[in-house]
């Protein structure tokens, strides 16, 4: 079927639907009917959602903004860094291994030609003092952080009774506790200028429990709760700071190597 034929069929469908709606609208009392008004509002909301999800509505510009990303040496973090640079942002890519974040920086330079707008820094998010020092280094280079993306994460993937206790502590530190300290180091300037965005890459495991991932689920529930509570707190303080919590399915990035998924919910590519 050609695009022209498909377009014509869609337009014919819309025309028929509008005629039916017009007839029912009059039969049910027109503008005086609460049911009609509710239905129209629902249609408008559905249309707005459809437009937004397909990228037809204007998007917030990140050109010139300073984006700080943790866990940016591999996987989703490195792809986020690339995309933000393509959109004109100044990006600090941070990760546990300097080699990995330097690889991300080189990849971005090869694909975009950008060099002066990307900085690679080593960061162990379990080290509170190191977080403060790295944030200061990044702000000295690019100015205050406009968008913080808490993306660093680890997973153990064992039954509850088989969990390594030291790794459990690491999981909670990296996936949840580090968010507190990273946010604290960037939130002050955001509150002063009354703008900013905090993004948490959580997980579907932060919304529903999963067998064999108790520590991971606990850490992601915590990350989700932190962002939600802070969103409410900033709203009460009338601060124009956004909080976005992303809860994707599991990624095919090495972190979930060996995970068994159904054909209906396969691993996401990253």
Order of alpha helices (4+ residues) and beta strands (2+ residues): alpha-alpha-beta-alpha-beta-alpha-beta-alpha-beta-alpha-alpha-beta-alpha-beta-beta-beta
